[in-house]
Amino acid sequence: QIVGEINLRWMSELSKKYGGGPKIWAMSLFQEEPIKAIRMGNIAVLGSGKVNGVAAIHTEIVKKETFAEFYEYFCDRGEKDKFVNM
């Protein structure tokens, strides 16, 4: 229930910013297809202060592929330093 409430608020925020569609569904904390599941990576990105790619190449993969929608969202919010290489 807690994850459901967090996701409801998160999706509402995303809908206001981007409208509907595949972009916001990629950022949902829930996966519907091909099986129903909780996206633990999305929860971790949303709930963390920083996302550490460990090595520079990994940070770029995380920003451009793995969590590209999240990276764009946080850049739009002025939080370009959320994804870091430490």
PDB file as gemmi writes it, atoms N, CA and C in Angstrom:
CRYST1    1.000    1.000    1.000  90.00  90.00  90.00 P 1                      
ATOM      1  N   GLN A   1       0.805  -1.190   0.000  1.00  0.00           N  
ATOM      2  CA  GLN A   1       0.000   0.000   0.000  1.00  0.00           C  
ATOM      3  C   GLN A   1       0.856   1.265   0.000  1.00  0.00           C  
ATOM      4  N   ILE A   2       1.975   1.206   0.697  1.00  0.00           N  
ATOM      5  CA  ILE A   2       2.847   2.386   0.767  1.00  0.00           C  
ATOM      6  C   ILE A   2       3.425   2.686  -0.615  1.00  0.00           C  
ATOM      7  N   VAL A   3       3.928   1.658  -1.282  1.00  0.00           N  
ATOM      8  CA  VAL A   3       4.492   1.861  -2.619  1.00  0.00           C  
ATOM      9  C   VAL A   3       3.403   2.342  -3.575  1.00  0.00           C  
ATOM     10  N   GLY A   4       2.204   1.829  -3.419  1.00  0.00           N  
ATOM     11  CA  GLY A   4       1.086   2.266  -4.254  1.00  0.00           C  
ATOM     12  C   GLY A   4       0.785   3.743  -4.075  1.00  0.00           C  
ATOM     13  N   GLU A   5       0.796   4.218  -2.845  1.00  0.00           N  
ATOM     14  CA  GLU A   5       0.544   5.637  -2.570  1.00  0.00           C  
ATOM     15  C   GLU A   5       1.671   6.517  -3.109  1.00  0.00           C  
ATOM     16  N   ILE A   6       2.914   6.071  -2.913  1.00  0.00           N  
ATOM     17  CA  ILE A   6       4.055   6.828  -3.447  1.00  0.00           C  
ATOM     18  C   ILE A   6       3.941   6.915  -4.956  1.00  0.00           C  
ATOM     19  N   ASN A   7       3.618   5.792  -5.602  1.00  0.00           N  
ATOM     20  CA  ASN A   7       3.513   5.776  -7.061  1.00  0.00           C  
ATOM     21  C   ASN A   7       2.367   6.655  -7.545  1.00  0.00           C  
ATOM     22  N   LEU A   8       1.252   6.634  -6.836  1.00  0.00           N  
ATOM     23  CA  LEU A   8       0.110   7.478  -7.207  1.00  0.00           C  
ATOM     24  C   LEU A   8       0.509   8.955  -7.218  1.00  0.00           C  
ATOM     25  N   ARG A   9       1.191   9.390  -6.181  1.00  0.00           N  
ATOM     26  CA  ARG A   9       1.640  10.791  -6.101  1.00  0.00           C  
ATOM     27  C   ARG A   9       2.690  11.096  -7.169  1.00  0.00           C  
ATOM     28  N   TRP A  10       3.619  10.156  -7.388  1.00  0.00           N  
ATOM     29  CA  TRP A  10       4.684  10.318  -8.376  1.00  0.00           C  
ATOM     30  C   TRP A  10       4.102  10.420  -9.786  1.00  0.00           C  
ATOM     31  N   MET A  11       3.186   9.512 -10.112  1.00  0.00           N  
ATOM     32  CA  MET A  11       2.586   9.524 -11.449  1.00  0.00           C  
ATOM     33  C   MET A  11       1.744  10.787 -11.666  1.00  0.00           C  
ATOM     34  N   SER A  12       1.108  11.275 -10.617  1.00  0.00           N  
ATOM     35  CA  SER A  12       0.343  12.511 -10.708  1.00  0.00           C  
ATOM     36  C   SER A  12       1.272  13.685 -11.036  1.00  0.00           C  
ATOM     37  N   GLU A  13       2.413  13.736 -10.365  1.00  0.00           N  
ATOM     38  CA  GLU A  13       3.404  14.784 -10.633  1.00  0.00           C  
ATOM     39  C   GLU A  13       3.920  14.698 -12.068  1.00  0.00           C  
ATOM     40  N   LEU A  14       4.214  13.482 -12.509  1.00  0.00           N  
ATOM     41  CA  LEU A  14       4.717  13.293 -13.871  1.00  0.00           C  
ATOM     42  C   LEU A  14       3.662  13.650 -14.912  1.00  0.00           C  
ATOM     43  N   SER A  15       2.416  13.295 -14.649  1.00  0.00           N  
ATOM     44  CA  SER A  15       1.335  13.599 -15.589  1.00  0.00           C  
ATOM     45  C   SER A  15       1.160  15.100 -15.764  1.00  0.00           C  
ATOM     46  N   LYS A  16       1.300  15.848 -14.676  1.00  0.00           N  
ATOM     47  CA  LYS A  16       1.196  17.310 -14.760  1.00  0.00           C  
ATOM     48  C   LYS A  16       2.318  17.888 -15.608  1.00  0.00           C  
ATOM     49  N   LYS A  17       3.502  17.291 -15.497  1.00  0.00           N  
ATOM     50  CA  LYS A  17       4.670  17.811 -16.203  1.00  0.00           C  
ATOM     51  C   LYS A  17       4.731  17.366 -17.660  1.00  0.00           C  
ATOM     52  N   TYR A  18       4.436  16.096 -17.917  1.00  0.00           N  
ATOM     53  CA  TYR A  18       4.636  15.517 -19.256  1.00  0.00           C  
ATOM     54  C   TYR A  18       3.363  15.046 -19.947  1.00  0.00           C  
ATOM     55  N   GLY A  19       2.229  15.084 -19.280  1.00  0.00           N  
ATOM     56  CA  GLY A  19       1.029  14.487 -19.851  1.00  0.00           C  
ATOM     57  C   GLY A  19       1.084  12.975 -19.648  1.00  0.00           C  
ATOM     58  N   GLY A  20       0.455  12.230 -20.514  1.00  0.00           N  
ATOM     59  CA  GLY A  20       0.465  10.772 -20.375  1.00  0.00           C  
ATOM     60  C   GLY A  20       1.453  10.138 -21.333  1.00  0.00           C  
ATOM     61  N   GLY A  21       1.369   8.833 -21.441  1.00  0.00           N  
ATOM     62  CA  GLY A  21       2.151   8.132 -22.441  1.00  0.00           C  
ATOM     63  C   GLY A  21       3.299   7.308 -21.912  1.00  0.00           C  
ATOM     64  N   PRO A  22       4.059   6.749 -22.844  1.00  0.00           N  
ATOM     65  CA  PRO A  22       5.110   5.792 -22.480  1.00  0.00           C  
ATOM     66  C   PRO A  22       6.228   6.376 -21.621  1.00  0.00           C  
ATOM     67  N   LYS A  23       6.476   7.663 -21.749  1.00  0.00           N  
ATOM     68  CA  LYS A  23       7.553   8.270 -20.966  1.00  0.00           C  
ATOM     69  C   LYS A  23       7.270   8.152 -19.467  1.00  0.00           C  
ATOM     70  N   ILE A  24       6.062   8.514 -19.068  1.00  0.00           N  
ATOM     71  CA  ILE A  24       5.776   8.446 -17.635  1.00  0.00           C  
ATOM     72  C   ILE A  24       5.603   7.009 -17.174  1.00  0.00           C  
ATOM     73  N   TRP A  25       5.115   6.131 -18.040  1.00  0.00           N  
ATOM     74  CA  TRP A  25       4.960   4.724 -17.632  1.00  0.00           C  
ATOM     75  C   TRP A  25       6.316   4.068 -17.426  1.00  0.00           C  
ATOM     76  N   ALA A  26       7.330   4.529 -18.143  1.00  0.00           N  
ATOM     77  CA  ALA A  26       8.687   4.005 -17.931  1.00  0.00           C  
ATOM     78  C   ALA A  26       9.215   4.400 -16.562  1.00  0.00           C  
ATOM     79  N   MET A  27       8.660   5.470 -16.000  1.00  0.00           N  
ATOM     80  CA  MET A  27       9.119   5.965 -14.705  1.00  0.00           C  
ATOM     81  C   MET A  27       8.241   5.491 -13.550  1.00  0.00           C  
ATOM     82  N   SER A  28       7.214   4.730 -13.854  1.00  0.00           N  
ATOM     83  CA  SER A  28       6.337   4.194 -12.824  1.00  0.00           C  
ATOM     84  C   SER A  28       7.105   3.248 -11.909  1.00  0.00           C  
ATOM     85  N   LEU A  29       6.672   3.161 -10.673  1.00  0.00           N  
ATOM     86  CA  LEU A  29       7.281   2.227  -9.729  1.00  0.00           C  
ATOM     87  C   LEU A  29       6.748   0.811  -9.933  1.00  0.00           C  
ATOM     88  N   PHE A  30       5.717   0.689 -10.761  1.00  0.00           N  
ATOM     89  CA  PHE A  30       5.135  -0.616 -11.067  1.00  0.00           C  
ATOM     90  C   PHE A  30       5.333  -0.973 -12.529  1.00  0.00           C  
ATOM     91  N   GLN A  31       5.586  -2.227 -12.776  1.00  0.00           N  
ATOM     92  CA  GLN A  31       5.660  -2.773 -14.137  1.00  0.00           C  
ATOM     93  C   GLN A  31       4.392  -3.575 -14.355  1.00  0.00           C  
ATOM     94  N   GLU A  32       3.742  -3.384 -15.483  1.00  0.00           N  
ATOM     95  CA  GLU A  32       2.509  -4.108 -15.788  1.00  0.00           C  
ATOM     96  C   GLU A  32       2.730  -5.231 -16.796  1.00  0.00           C  
ATOM     97  N   GLU A  33       3.641  -5.049 -17.730  1.00  0.00           N  
ATOM     98  CA  GLU A  33       3.897  -6.022 -18.800  1.00  0.00           C  
ATOM     99  C   GLU A  33       5.363  -6.392 -18.828  1.00  0.00           C  
ATOM    100  N   PRO A  34       5.791  -7.555 -19.125  1.00  0.00           N  
ATOM    101  CA  PRO A  34       4.985  -8.743 -19.419  1.00  0.00           C  
ATOM    102  C   PRO A  34       4.424  -9.389 -18.154  1.00  0.00           C  
ATOM    103  N   ILE A  35       4.983  -9.049 -16.985  1.00  0.00           N  
ATOM    104  CA  ILE A  35       4.426  -9.527 -15.719  1.00  0.00           C  
ATOM    105  C   ILE A  35       4.318  -8.345 -14.766  1.00  0.00           C  
ATOM    106  N   LYS A  36       3.415  -8.445 -13.822  1.00  0.00           N  
ATOM    107  CA  LYS A  36       3.285  -7.379 -12.821  1.00  0.00           C  
ATOM    108  C   LYS A  36       4.429  -7.502 -11.827  1.00  0.00           C  
ATOM    109  N   ALA A  37       5.077  -6.372 -11.551  1.00  0.00           N  
ATOM    110  CA  ALA A  37       6.213  -6.363 -10.632  1.00  0.00           C  
ATOM    111  C   ALA A  37       6.436  -4.953 -10.107  1.00  0.00           C  
ATOM    112  N   ILE A  38       7.215  -4.871  -9.052  1.00  0.00           N  
ATOM    113  CA  ILE A  38       7.643  -3.580  -8.523  1.00  0.00           C  
ATOM    114  C   ILE A  38       9.036  -3.309  -9.069  1.00  0.00           C  
ATOM    115  N   ARG A  39       9.251  -2.119  -9.590  1.00  0.00           N  
ATOM    116  CA  ARG A  39      10.546  -1.726 -10.148  1.00  0.00           C  
ATOM    117  C   ARG A  39      11.416  -1.142  -9.040  1.00  0.00           C  
ATOM    118  N   MET A  40      12.209  -2.009  -8.457  1.00  0.00           N  
ATOM    119  CA  MET A  40      13.037  -1.594  -7.321  1.00  0.00           C  
ATOM    120  C   MET A  40      14.061  -0.533  -7.727  1.00  0.00           C  
ATOM    121  N   GLY A  41      14.585  -0.602  -8.947  1.00  0.00           N  
ATOM    122  CA  GLY A  41      15.529   0.410  -9.417  1.00  0.00           C  
ATOM    123  C   GLY A  41      14.894   1.784  -9.478  1.00  0.00           C  
ATOM    124  N   ASN A  42      13.653   1.850  -9.964  1.00  0.00           N  
ATOM    125  CA  ASN A  42      12.952   3.130 -10.033  1.00  0.00           C  
ATOM    126  C   ASN A  42      12.701   3.685  -8.633  1.00  0.00           C  
ATOM    127  N   ILE A  43      12.351   2.799  -7.696  1.00  0.00           N  
ATOM    128  CA  ILE A  43      12.154   3.243  -6.314  1.00  0.00           C  
ATOM    129  C   ILE A  43      13.460   3.796  -5.759  1.00  0.00           C  
ATOM    130  N   ALA A  44      14.563   3.104  -6.044  1.00  0.00           N  
ATOM    131  CA  ALA A  44      15.870   3.547  -5.541  1.00  0.00           C  
ATOM    132  C   ALA A  44      16.247   4.917  -6.102  1.00  0.00           C  
ATOM    133  N   VAL A  45      16.039   5.126  -7.406  1.00  0.00           N  
ATOM    134  CA  VAL A  45      16.381   6.418  -8.016  1.00  0.00           C  
ATOM    135  C   VAL A  45      15.508   7.525  -7.433  1.00  0.00           C  
ATOM    136  N   LEU A  46      14.223   7.260  -7.336  1.00  0.00           N  
ATOM    137  CA  LEU A  46      13.306   8.282  -6.829  1.00  0.00           C  
ATOM    138  C   LEU A  46      13.611   8.638  -5.377  1.00  0.00           C  
ATOM    139  N   GLY A  47      13.949   7.648  -4.570  1.00  0.00           N  
ATOM    140  CA  GLY A  47      14.132   7.878  -3.151  1.00  0.00           C  
ATOM    141  C   GLY A  47      15.525   8.282  -2.716  1.00  0.00           C  
ATOM    142  N   SER A  48      16.477   8.248  -3.639  1.00  0.00           N  
ATOM    143  CA  SER A  48      17.853   8.545  -3.247  1.00  0.00           C  
ATOM    144  C   SER A  48      18.212  10.004  -3.490  1.00  0.00           C  
ATOM    145  N   GLY A  49      19.216  10.436  -2.755  1.00  0.00           N  
ATOM    146  CA  GLY A  49      19.743  11.776  -2.968  1.00  0.00           C  
ATOM    147  C   GLY A  49      20.676  11.824  -4.162  1.00  0.00           C  
ATOM    148  N   LYS A  50      21.410  10.750  -4.374  1.00  0.00           N  
ATOM    149  CA  LYS A  50      22.362  10.641  -5.483  1.00  0.00           C  
ATOM    150  C   LYS A  50      22.306   9.232  -6.048  1.00  0.00           C  
ATOM    151  N   VAL A  51      22.597   9.110  -7.333  1.00  0.00           N  
ATOM    152  CA  VAL A  51      22.734   7.819  -7.996  1.00  0.00           C  
ATOM    153  C   VAL A  51      24.174   7.736  -8.473  1.00  0.00           C  
ATOM    154  N   ASN A  52      24.909   6.767  -7.934  1.00  0.00           N  
ATOM    155  CA  ASN A  52      26.337   6.650  -8.205  1.00  0.00           C  
ATOM    156  C   ASN A  52      26.580   5.568  -9.255  1.00  0.00           C  
ATOM    157  N   GLY A  53      27.159   5.957 -10.380  1.00  0.00           N  
ATOM    158  CA  GLY A  53      27.490   5.008 -11.428  1.00  0.00           C  
ATOM    159  C   GLY A  53      28.805   4.292 -11.190  1.00  0.00           C  
ATOM    160  N   VAL A  54      29.521   4.611 -10.140  1.00  0.00           N  
ATOM    161  CA  VAL A  54      30.808   4.051  -9.721  1.00  0.00           C  
ATOM    162  C   VAL A  54      31.924   4.483 -10.677  1.00  0.00           C  
ATOM    163  N   ALA A  55      31.922   4.008 -11.902  1.00  0.00           N  
ATOM    164  CA  ALA A  55      32.913   4.430 -12.896  1.00  0.00           C  
ATOM    165  C   ALA A  55      32.244   5.394 -13.869  1.00  0.00           C  
ATOM    166  N   ALA A  56      33.026   6.248 -14.486  1.00  0.00           N  
ATOM    167  CA  ALA A  56      32.480   7.258 -15.401  1.00  0.00           C  
ATOM    168  C   ALA A  56      31.657   6.623 -16.514  1.00  0.00           C  
ATOM    169  N   ILE A  57      32.138   5.530 -17.068  1.00  0.00           N  
ATOM    170  CA  ILE A  57      31.388   4.879 -18.159  1.00  0.00           C  
ATOM    171  C   ILE A  57      30.049   4.350 -17.665  1.00  0.00           C  
ATOM    172  N   HIS A  58      30.009   3.841 -16.435  1.00  0.00           N  
ATOM    173  CA  HIS A  58      28.752   3.344 -15.881  1.00  0.00           C  
ATOM    174  C   HIS A  58      27.776   4.479 -15.624  1.00  0.00           C  
ATOM    175  N   THR A  59      28.284   5.590 -15.146  1.00  0.00           N  
ATOM    176  CA  THR A  59      27.427   6.748 -14.917  1.00  0.00           C  
ATOM    177  C   THR A  59      26.774   7.185 -16.218  1.00  0.00           C  
ATOM    178  N   GLU A  60      27.523   7.190 -17.305  1.00  0.00           N  
ATOM    179  CA  GLU A  60      26.963   7.575 -18.607  1.00  0.00           C  
ATOM    180  C   GLU A  60      25.901   6.580 -19.067  1.00  0.00           C  
ATOM    181  N   ILE A  61      26.132   5.300 -18.849  1.00  0.00           N  
ATOM    182  CA  ILE A  61      25.131   4.278 -19.214  1.00  0.00           C  
ATOM    183  C   ILE A  61      23.858   4.483 -18.407  1.00  0.00           C  
ATOM    184  N   VAL A  62      24.008   4.741 -17.123  1.00  0.00           N  
ATOM    185  CA  VAL A  62      22.848   4.969 -16.258  1.00  0.00           C  
ATOM    186  C   VAL A  62      22.067   6.192 -16.738  1.00  0.00           C  
ATOM    187  N   LYS A  63      22.762   7.273 -17.074  1.00  0.00           N  
ATOM    188  CA  LYS A  63      22.102   8.510 -17.504  1.00  0.00           C  
ATOM    189  C   LYS A  63      21.459   8.382 -18.886  1.00  0.00           C  
ATOM    190  N   LYS A  64      22.108   7.686 -19.803  1.00  0.00           N  
ATOM    191  CA  LYS A  64      21.648   7.650 -21.197  1.00  0.00           C  
ATOM    192  C   LYS A  64      20.765   6.453 -21.532  1.00  0.00           C  
ATOM    193  N   GLU A  65      20.858   5.371 -20.757  1.00  0.00           N  
ATOM    194  CA  GLU A  65      20.111   4.165 -21.104  1.00  0.00           C  
ATOM    195  C   GLU A  65      19.230   3.659 -19.963  1.00  0.00           C  
ATOM    196  N   THR A  66      19.851   3.274 -18.868  1.00  0.00           N  
ATOM    197  CA  THR A  66      19.129   2.591 -17.793  1.00  0.00           C  
ATOM    198  C   THR A  66      18.039   3.465 -17.179  1.00  0.00           C  
ATOM    199  N   PHE A  67      18.379   4.701 -16.852  1.00  0.00           N  
ATOM    200  CA  PHE A  67      17.422   5.612 -16.222  1.00  0.00           C  
ATOM    201  C   PHE A  67      17.362   6.937 -16.972  1.00  0.00           C  
ATOM    202  N   ALA A  68      17.313   6.881 -18.289  1.00  0.00           N  
ATOM    203  CA  ALA A  68      17.332   8.092 -19.124  1.00  0.00           C  
ATOM    204  C   ALA A  68      16.165   9.028 -18.804  1.00  0.00           C  
ATOM    205  N   GLU A  69      14.978   8.475 -18.606  1.00  0.00           N  
ATOM    206  CA  GLU A  69      13.809   9.311 -18.316  1.00  0.00           C  
ATOM    207  C   GLU A  69      13.970  10.014 -16.965  1.00  0.00           C  
ATOM    208  N   PHE A  70      14.498   9.303 -15.990  1.00  0.00           N  
ATOM    209  CA  PHE A  70      14.739   9.910 -14.683  1.00  0.00           C  
ATOM    210  C   PHE A  70      15.803  11.009 -14.782  1.00  0.00           C  
ATOM    211  N   TYR A  71      16.856  10.736 -15.532  1.00  0.00           N  
ATOM    212  CA  TYR A  71      17.909  11.739 -15.695  1.00  0.00           C  
ATOM    213  C   TYR A  71      17.332  13.015 -16.317  1.00  0.00           C  
ATOM    214  N   GLU A  72      16.535  12.862 -17.364  1.00  0.00           N  
ATOM    215  CA  GLU A  72      15.914  14.023 -18.003  1.00  0.00           C  
ATOM    216  C   GLU A  72      15.016  14.772 -17.010  1.00  0.00           C  
ATOM    217  N   TYR A  73      14.222  14.037 -16.261  1.00  0.00           N  
ATOM    218  CA  TYR A  73      13.329  14.653 -15.277  1.00  0.00           C  
ATOM    219  C   TYR A  73      14.113  15.474 -14.255  1.00  0.00           C  
ATOM    220  N   PHE A  74      15.157  14.870 -13.686  1.00  0.00           N  
ATOM    221  CA  PHE A  74      15.913  15.580 -12.655  1.00  0.00           C  
ATOM    222  C   PHE A  74      16.720  16.737 -13.243  1.00  0.00           C  
ATOM    223  N   CYS A  75      17.177  16.619 -14.481  1.00  0.00           N  
ATOM    224  CA  CYS A  75      17.836  17.762 -15.141  1.00  0.00           C  
ATOM    225  C   CYS A  75      16.847  18.909 -15.313  1.00  0.00           C  
ATOM    226  N   ASP A  76      15.610  18.572 -15.726  1.00  0.00           N  
ATOM    227  CA  ASP A  76      14.570  19.595 -15.880  1.00  0.00           C  
ATOM    228  C   ASP A  76      14.284  20.302 -14.553  1.00  0.00           C  
ATOM    229  N   ARG A  77      14.459  19.593 -13.455  1.00  0.00           N  
ATOM    230  CA  ARG A  77      14.244  20.173 -12.128  1.00  0.00           C  
ATOM    231  C   ARG A  77      15.472  20.905 -11.604  1.00  0.00           C  
ATOM    232  N   GLY A  78      16.547  20.912 -12.391  1.00  0.00           N  
ATOM    233  CA  GLY A  78      17.768  21.590 -11.966  1.00  0.00           C  
ATOM    234  C   GLY A  78      18.644  20.735 -11.085  1.00  0.00           C  
ATOM    235  N   GLU A  79      18.430  19.426 -11.096  1.00  0.00           N  
ATOM    236  CA  GLU A  79      19.210  18.513 -10.268  1.00  0.00           C  
ATOM    237  C   GLU A  79      20.112  17.630 -11.140  1.00  0.00           C  
ATOM    238  N   LYS A  80      20.926  18.267 -11.968  1.00  0.00           N  
ATOM    239  CA  LYS A  80      21.818  17.516 -12.854  1.00  0.00           C  
ATOM    240  C   LYS A  80      22.845  16.698 -12.085  1.00  0.00           C  
ATOM    241  N   ASP A  81      23.093  17.074 -10.861  1.00  0.00           N  
ATOM    242  CA  ASP A  81      24.101  16.376 -10.062  1.00  0.00           C  
ATOM    243  C   ASP A  81      23.540  15.185  -9.281  1.00  0.00           C  
ATOM    244  N   LYS A  82      22.294  14.787  -9.557  1.00  0.00           N  
ATOM    245  CA  LYS A  82      21.745  13.603  -8.882  1.00  0.00           C  
ATOM    246  C   LYS A  82      22.464  12.335  -9.344  1.00  0.00           C  
ATOM    247  N   PHE A  83      22.847  12.287 -10.607  1.00  0.00           N  
ATOM    248  CA  PHE A  83      23.570  11.135 -11.163  1.00  0.00           C  
ATOM    249  C   PHE A  83      25.055  11.479 -11.177  1.00  0.00           C  
ATOM    250  N   VAL A  84      25.820  10.785 -10.372  1.00  0.00           N  
ATOM    251  CA  VAL A  84      27.227  11.156 -10.173  1.00  0.00           C  
ATOM    252  C   VAL A  84      28.165   9.967 -10.370  1.00  0.00           C  
ATOM    253  N   ASN A  85      29.427  10.314 -10.476  1.00  0.00           N  
ATOM    254  CA  ASN A  85      30.487   9.327 -10.500  1.00  0.00           C  
ATOM    255  C   ASN A  85      31.400   9.663  -9.334  1.00  0.00           C  
ATOM    256  N   MET A  86      31.385   8.831  -8.306  1.00  0.00           N  
ATOM    257  CA  MET A  86      32.157   9.135  -7.098  1.00  0.00           C  
ATOM    258  C   MET A  86      33.318   8.175  -6.952  1.00  0.00           C  
TER     259      MET A  86                                                      
END                                                                             
